[in-house]
Amino acid sequence: MNDRDLIYFCKLIELDSYTKAAAFYDVTQPTISSAIKRLTTKYGGPLVTQKNRKGKLELTPAGTILYQKGLKLLKEIDSLNHDVQHANDKKIRIAFSGIAGGFYMPDIVLEFYRAGISSMLDPLFIRSSSALKSLSDGKVDVAIYSWNVPFNDPKYYLRTLEKTDFVLIVKADDPLAGRDNISIESFRNLNFIARGPGYLTTESLLETCRKADFKPNIIYTASTMELMISLVQRGMGAAFIHESRIKDIPGIAIIHIKESQRMYSYSQIAMRKSFIPNKYQRKGIDILRNFRSN
């Protein structure tokens, strides 16, 4: 099978249009049609049907299998192409979520420095969900991230670095400061400082409140975790955050949630099993596989 034919087929299904698929790859519409005809011939039957020229494209059972498995195959091909083309690289592509980057990267840089290979680190700082997607897509070799459930997939080497509670934080002289093990119901009348949609602290706050059937009152969206904490210190509102990231910060009171209602954050390191390190990268990969935070 021609890889290009499969690429055209998957993009056709994604865009639901021969014209749009052709425009996306800057080819003619007959080029896309010819690719579909070759695949149809190869697999001995129609893969996609259309009631009329303007009708929606419908996958046949064979087409559905080809599309679903084809997407996975194309990801593997992209990963293979990158690994082969960069077989002599002296870099390790590693994605850090914002939280994991601030917490774990200093120790990792130090270990690489002590091994004389600090220049090998090629870091990317993105959200946890994006870090996992980049790892899945073969755009990075290693990801260190935090999420509210432990990630588990046999395609990766995985290790949990830390499990920590999500806690409520308020200014040290707030009326709630003297309480602990509070119910989620206590969140109803609070004003929250939060990160944007997709960030772990925000998604966990929304999920926690959803369980009690209400939405938290988010009065300000902070661009960084440091700003979020600083605004809480100034008494602007409360925040929901990992306990391990907030210890020993002056002016802040930490309040635990009732045990039966608590949420947790799992920090993990994941590596593609399909990634075969070359002789330059092997030392760095060994460091990451055995990494323990100080």
BELFENRA-V126854 format. One line per field, one symbol per residue. ss: DSSP state (h for helix, s for strand, l for the rest). psi: psi as a letter, one per 30 degrees, with the letter a starting at -180 (. if undefined). burial: + if it has 9 or more other ideal C-beta (glycine too) atoms within 8 Angstrom, else -. Layout:
ss=???
psi=???
burial=???
This chain:
ss=llhhhhhhhhhhhhhllhhhhhhhhlllhhhhhhhhhhhhhhhllllssllllllllsslhhhhhhhhhhhhhhhhhhhhhhhhhllllllssssslhhhhhhhhhhhhhhhhhlllhhhsssssllhhhhhhhhhlllllssssssllllllllsssssssssssssssslllhhhhlllslhhhhlllsssslllllhhhhhhhhhhhhlllllssssslllhhhhhhhhhllllssssshhhllllllsssslslhhhllssssssssslllllllllhhhhhhhhlllll
psi=kkeeeeeeeeeeeefhkeeeeeeeghllefeeeeeeeeeeeegglkfklkelfglkkkkleeeeeeeefeeeeeeeeeeeeeeefhfglhljjkkkleeeeeefeeeeeeeeeffggfffkikkjlleeeeeeeeefgflfkkklklgkkkjkfflkkkkekkllklkklkfgkfffgllhllffffeglkkklalkfkeeeeeeeeeeefghlkljjfkjkfleeeeeeeeeggfallklkeffgkgklgkkkkllkefglllkjklkkkkffjjkafefeeeeeeefgkkk.
burial=----+++++++++-+--+-+++--+-----+++-++-+++--+---++-+------+-++-+++-++--++-++++++++-++-------+++++++++++-+++-+++-++--+----++-++-+++-+++-++-++-+++++++++--+----+-+-+++-+++++++++-+-++----+-+-++--+-++++---+++++++++++--+---+-+-+-+--+-+++-+++--++++++++-++-----+++++++--++++++++++++-++-++-++++++-+++-+---
